[in-house]
Amino acid sequence: MGELIIKNNFILSKDYYGSNYAIRFTDSFENTIDYNHDSVLDQLDTRITDLPCWEKYGKYTRTRRLPKFVEGLETVIITKSK
């Protein structure tokens, strides 16, 4: 993975694409989620890029939790809190 960016939420962004960022955030259950931005976006493809928020804002975000449709992706690592 590339440069690590710490965020407060899950994010996919047009501005980040191509930079190979590794993103980390902590969800509302205190789990740490790490993912490679470009790999996740590539796997989701039009599921994200066809959304109105992608067209209007150039990003998709989810506060507090990881989206269900992202949980099973191989490039997403969830470290459960103890």
Backbone torsions as a table, in degrees:
resi	resn	phi	psi	omega
1	MET	NA	161.5	-178.5
2	GLY	-89.3	-149.9	-178.1
3	GLU	-59.0	134.1	-179.9
4	LEU	-83.8	128.9	176.6
5	ILE	-120.0	128.9	177.8
6	ILE	-95.7	124.7	-179.8
7	LYS	-123.2	169.1	176.5
8	ASN	-97.1	-1.1	-176.7
9	ASN	-158.1	168.4	174.1
10	PHE	-73.8	136.8	180.0
11	ILE	-147.7	140.0	166.5
12	LEU	-126.1	132.3	-172.1
13	SER	-141.8	140.4	173.8
14	LYS	-58.7	-38.2	-178.3
15	ASP	-65.6	-28.6	-179.1
16	TYR	-84.7	-23.4	-172.8
17	TYR	-62.6	133.8	-179.9
18	GLY	96.7	-11.1	179.6
19	SER	-93.2	-7.9	177.6
20	ASN	57.2	37.1	-179.6
21	TYR	-66.8	142.1	167.0
22	ALA	-97.4	126.7	-176.3
23	ILE	-116.4	139.2	179.0
24	ARG	-128.6	135.1	170.8
25	PHE	-146.9	161.1	178.3
26	THR	-110.1	126.2	-177.7
27	ASP	-82.2	-178.4	-176.4
28	SER	-69.4	-12.5	176.8
29	PHE	-97.0	8.8	-179.2
30	GLU	69.1	19.4	172.7
31	ASN	-82.3	143.6	176.5
32	THR	-96.4	127.3	-179.7
33	ILE	-115.1	126.0	176.3
34	ASP	-119.1	137.4	176.7
35	TYR	-154.1	154.4	175.1
36	ASN	-90.1	115.7	-174.7
37	HIS	-52.9	-53.6	-175.1
38	ASP	-64.8	-40.5	179.9
39	SER	-64.4	-43.2	178.8
40	VAL	-63.8	-46.1	-179.4
41	LEU	-63.4	-40.1	177.6
42	ASP	-62.5	-40.6	-179.2
43	GLN	-69.7	-35.3	-178.4
44	LEU	-82.3	-29.0	175.8
45	ASP	46.5	-120.5	-172.2
46	THR	-72.2	-12.4	176.4
47	ARG	-59.1	-33.1	178.2
48	ILE	-97.3	-47.3	-172.8
49	THR	-69.0	-14.3	175.6
50	ASP	-91.2	-4.1	-179.5
51	LEU	-74.5	146.3	177.9
52	PRO	-58.2	-35.3	-179.7
53	CYS	-64.7	-32.7	178.9
54	TRP	-66.8	-43.4	179.4
55	GLU	-67.8	-43.9	-174.9
56	LYS	-77.6	-44.7	-173.7
57	TYR	-111.0	-16.0	-178.5
58	GLY	76.5	22.3	178.6
59	LYS	-159.6	160.6	173.0
60	TYR	-127.2	129.9	178.2
61	THR	-131.0	156.3	174.5
62	ARG	-142.8	119.9	-179.2
63	THR	-87.0	147.9	172.4
64	ARG	75.1	-35.2	-175.6
65	ARG	-140.0	159.9	173.1
66	LEU	-79.9	133.8	177.9
67	PRO	-59.2	141.1	-179.2
68	LYS	-55.6	-38.9	-176.7
69	PHE	-72.3	-5.0	178.4
70	VAL	-103.1	-23.0	-174.0
71	GLU	-53.0	-38.1	-175.3
72	GLY	-88.1	-0.3	-177.9
73	LEU	-70.6	141.4	-176.8
74	GLU	-67.6	-21.1	-178.5
75	THR	-91.4	7.7	178.2
76	VAL	-108.7	124.4	-179.2
77	ILE	-114.3	120.6	179.4
78	ILE	-108.8	122.1	175.6
79	THR	-106.0	110.3	-176.5
80	LYS	-69.1	143.1	176.3
81	SER	-73.6	159.8	-177.5
82	LYS	-97.0	NA	NA
